[in-house]
């Protein structure tokens, strides 16, 4: 009867169904799903061994997360979110996910935490209980003896941590929830500081340590970890306590040793020869294929090496990003000290001065590719070191790092600063530096090595005279890069120059025109006069760009009426390098002599050698301060 009444639209009374998005009903369903999850967990003595129970728990976690997302997009009141905060159900979710040993449930638990954070209600990030629960959960997942997680799951965990670091950067008031620095008595702290590595304080800031454990990864994991850690260093500008903690902790040591560990993974023997089936056109038309790679040398173009090199350079770029964005002078000074002593000096000398350093570095048994131990007789170690240094200098833009590397490797003296001196270091920063300097001192005086005994200039000059074609090519490429990008460091080191007493032009316009006509006549005799004018115009445009972009050309391109006192200053902190003056090459310059010797065999050289030689000569001659006559 009821069926027919409804069918013909009878006047029988009809019960009104509540709206499906009613907050009270949504909360009831949310609690019912949570209670079902608790019952499943409590009924099973071993949750990880019951596949049906695991599926049920995972499905319930998904539904709980879905309710949180739906409620965040719905009008207030948000009763499910309030219930999750008041009942602290996230702690139970974390415990269930930890004991399940199931990656799918772990991913859903991470998504549940993310939904609570994204809700931006109940101030979860300002809750000490929430912070402690989340970091304990992540610690159990990533700690020693933990379950193995896939790349996607690990990426979601690190992305969650990155989101927290981004919130701390935007809302400094929540920093004390995630970072607590316990007060230590002076004697205790001083005894720990006797170790140069700094004080390990994971309980103070577990978020920071979790991020640094993942900065060396490639892909999304490394990107999120590096950016999150960068935000934490930025936050030091708003917290004196965090600033002091970063200086005293082992974070700078971990960052420097991590960079060294990635560098140590690069092959000590490298071949720069292109694969026979991937030769550039200009090389395929020559006898380039006749060259043979060194024995046991890894190819520069192999996929495995490319991954290792890209990972190392990404971490190196992260270093300069930290220095660029960190506003704390003490933190930057501490980082630069660790970079110099724990990485840069090992780039020159591959030995470790004392055993504690080996323990902290935790390197593999592979030898550190170094300048001092490089040679082209052992299968390409000189090729490797010169190539790595070129890639390092090419990827770095931060003036402090570039200055530190070239000043040390070229054995440049420290010039007197012409800018106001930087603010004095704090006592803690100075003590850390003294500990580092003491650590690197050899136990015996005769074992003490210095760039003044053997430096990058010596290696380059020796490599240019090598009988190994690959060594010559890599040396030419490094010379070209330094002359082009960091020319101010090359003068008086790579290039021996003499100052010009008479700085007025010595060449007349007529002489220049006569020489140009002679060269044009030579080109016309070789290639004919067809399209000669167009080719010459293109050549002039290219050379004009080279001259205008040269680092020494800036002050010559600015009109004289514009007074810019910073024009000749190198943008290093607290340091002004002396600008390159008008000069000419010395007759006994060993590098230019080596270039001329290679030029004498131009028509019998390898094509890639001639390309590198041409690039080096162009970069040497394009400096506006050099006189061609001398």
Residue, then its C-alpha position, 0 to 999 in steps of 0.5 A: x500500500x505504501x508503494x502505491x501511495x508513493x507511486x501515485x503521489x498520495x498524501x501519506x506523510x513522508x519523513x524528512x531525511x537530514x542533509x548528508x553534510x550535516x555536521x552532527x551526522x558527519x561527526x557521528x560517522x567520523x567517530x564510528x569509523x575511528x571506533x571501528x579502527x580501534x576495535x580492529x587494532x585491539x582485537x588483533x594480537x599481531x596486526x601486521x600478520x592479518x592481511x584482512x585487518x590491515x586492509x580494513x585499517x587502511x580503508x578506515x584511515x583513508x575515510x578519516x582523511x577524506x572526512x577531514x578534507x571534505x570538512x575543511x571545504x565546508x562551512x563551520x562548524x568543523x566538528x570532526x577537526x575539533x574532535x581530532x584535536x580534543x581527543x588527540x586521535x592522531x597519536x593513536x593513528x601514529x601508533x597503529x601505523x607504526x606497529x602495522x609494519x605496512x607501507x600502505x597504512x604508513x602512507x595513509x597515516x602521513x596523509x592524515x597528519x597532512x590533512x590536520x595541518x592543511x585544515x589550519x584550524x585548532x592550531x595543530x602546529x602550535x600544539x606540543x602534543x601534536x609536534x611530539x607525536x608527529x616527530x616521534x612517528x617520523x623518527x620510528x619510520x626513519x630510525x635504525x632498524x625501521x621498516x623499508x619505505x619506498x621512494x614515494x612514501x619517503x617523499x611524502x614524509x619529507x614533503x610533510x616536514x617541508x610544509x612544517x618548516x615553511x610554516x615556521x618560516x612564515x609564523x616564527x611564533x610557533x618555532x618554540x613548539x618544534x625547537x626547544x633548547x635546554x639550558x646546559x651548565x657551562x662546564x658540561x657544554x665546554x667539555x662537549x665542545x672539545x670535539x670540533x664536531x659540535x654538540x649533537x642535540x637531536x632531541x632539541x630540534x628533531x625536525x632539523x635533523x630529519x631534514x638533514x638526513x635527507x638533503x643528499x637524496x635526489x629527486x623530490x626527497x632531496x628537493x623538499x629536504x634542502x628547501x626545508x632546511x634552508x627555511x630553518x636557517x632563514x628562521x635563525x634571523x628571528x631567534x637568537x636561541x636558534x642562532x646560538x644552537x646552530x653555531x654550537x650544534x653539529x649541523x655545520x659539521x654534518x653539512x660539510x661532511x655530507x658534501x665531502x661524502x658525496x664528493x668522495x663517491x665520484x670516481x678517481x679516474x675519469x674519461x672525457x671521451x664521447x661515446x662512439x655512437x654519440x659523437x658531436x658532428x664536429x668530432x665525428x668528421x675527424x680522427x677523434x674516434x681513434x682516441x682510447x679511454x684510460x683503463x678502469x676510468x669511468x666515462x663522463x657521459x655514463x648515466x651512473x656518473x651523471x646521477x652522482x655528479x648531479x647529486x653532488x652539485x645539487x648539494x653544493x648549490x644548496x650550500x650557497x643558497x643557505x649562505x645567500x638566505x641566512x641573515x645570521x653572521x655567526x651562522x654563516x661564519x661557522x658554515x664557511x669555516x666548516x666548508x673550508x676545513x672539512x671540504x675545501x682543504x680535503x679537495x687539495x690534500x686527500x689525507x686526514x690529519x687525525x683519526x677523529x675526523x675519519x670517524x665523523x666523516x663516515x666516508x666509504x673506502x674510496x679515496x678522495x679525488x685530490x689535487x695533490x695526489x692527481x696524476x695522468x699516469x695512473x689512468x686519469x686522476x688528473x682528468x677527474x680532479x680538473x673536471x670536478x673543480x671546473x664543474x664546482x666553479x661553474x656551478x657556484x655564484x656565491x662570492x664568499x665561496x668562490x673567493x674562498x676556493x680560488x684564494x686557497x687553491x691559487x695560494x693568494x695572499x689575503x689582501x687588506x680590506x678596503x671596506x669596513x671590517x665585518x662585525x666581530x665573531x661571537x666567542x662561540x663562533x671563534x672557539x669553533x674555528x679554533x677547534x677546527x684549525x687545531x684539528x687540521x694541524x698535523x702531528x709532525x711539522x714535516x707533514x704540514x702541507x700548504x698550497x704554497x708548496x703545490x697549488x692549482x697553478x702547478x697542476x694546470x701547468x703540468x697538465x698543459x704539458x702532459x702527453x695525455x690528450x684528455x689531461x690537456x683538454x680538461x686543463x684547457x677547459x678549466x683555464x678558460x672557465x677561470x679566465x672567463x668567469x673569475x678573471x680577477x683571480x687569474x691575473x698574477x697567478x695563472x697569468x704572469x703579467x707586468x703593469x704598463x707604465x704608459x697606459x695610453x693607447x700605443x696602436x693607431x687606428x690606421x694600423x688596426x685597419x691595415x691588420x684587419x684588411x690583411x686578415x680579410x684578404x687572407x679569409x677571402x683567399x681561403x674561402x672566397x668572397x661569397x657571404x664574407x661580409x655577413x660572416x664578418x658581421x656575425x663574428x663582430x657581434x659574437x666578439x662584442x658580446x664576449x667583450x661586454x660580458x667580460x668581468x673586467x669590462x664593467x667599469x669601461x662600459x659605464x659613462x665617466x660621469x656616473x660615479x659608482x664606488x662599488x663598481x670595482x669591488x668584488x662582492x665578497x663580504x668585507x673584502x674588496x679585491x684590487x681591480x685588474x690594472x692595465x698590463x701585458x703578459x710577461x715573456x716568461x709566463x709559463x701558461x702562455x708559453x704552454x698555450x703557444x706550444x700547443x698552438x704550434x701543433x694546431x694542425x696535428x692536434x685533436x679537434x677537441x684540444x684545438x677547441x679548448x685552446x681557441x676558447x682559452x686564447x679568446x678568454x685571455x685576450x678579451x680582457x680589456x686591461x691586457x695589452x696585445x703588445x708587450 
